[in-house]
Amino acid sequence: MNSVNESRQEVQPVRRSIDFVLRDQRTIWLFTPLTPAASQFLSENIKEAAQYFGDSLAVEHRYVEGLLLVLAEHGLRAVRS
């Protein structure tokens, strides 16, 4: 056997689930949680007075970038639909 092949470790791609789907509704964006981790983040980090549209957190467009940064810091993944 080739020693190079023996020393290689098989690399498995890491599949990360999508935690939030984002929808741009012009003046607000909707952050819809898709995973238990996303729901837990909302319950632990978002004030009770926050506005929701169904299950989705409604966020003014000026706060979207900041919230996305915080989600990333918590290891959560968001995608725009």
Residue pairs with C-beta under 8 A, 6 or more apart in sequence:
16 77
17 34
17 35
17 77
18 34
18 35
18 77
18 78
18 79
19 33
19 34
19 35
19 37
19 38
19 41
19 71
19 76
19 77
19 78
20 31
20 32
20 33
20 34
20 38
20 71
20 76
20 77
20 78
20 79
21 31
21 32
21 34
21 78
21 79
21 80
21 81
22 29
22 30
22 31
22 32
22 64
22 78
22 79
22 80
22 81
23 29
23 30
23 32
23 56
23 80
23 81
24 61
24 80
26 61
27 60
27 61
28 58
28 59
28 60
28 61
29 58
29 59
29 60
29 61
29 64
30 53
30 56
30 57
30 58
30 59
31 42
31 56
31 57
31 59
31 67
31 78
32 55
32 56
32 57
33 39
33 41
33 42
33 55
33 56
33 57
37 76
38 76
41 71
41 74
41 76
42 57
45 70
45 74
46 57
50 57
50 58
51 57
51 58
52 58
59 67
68 78
71 77
71 78
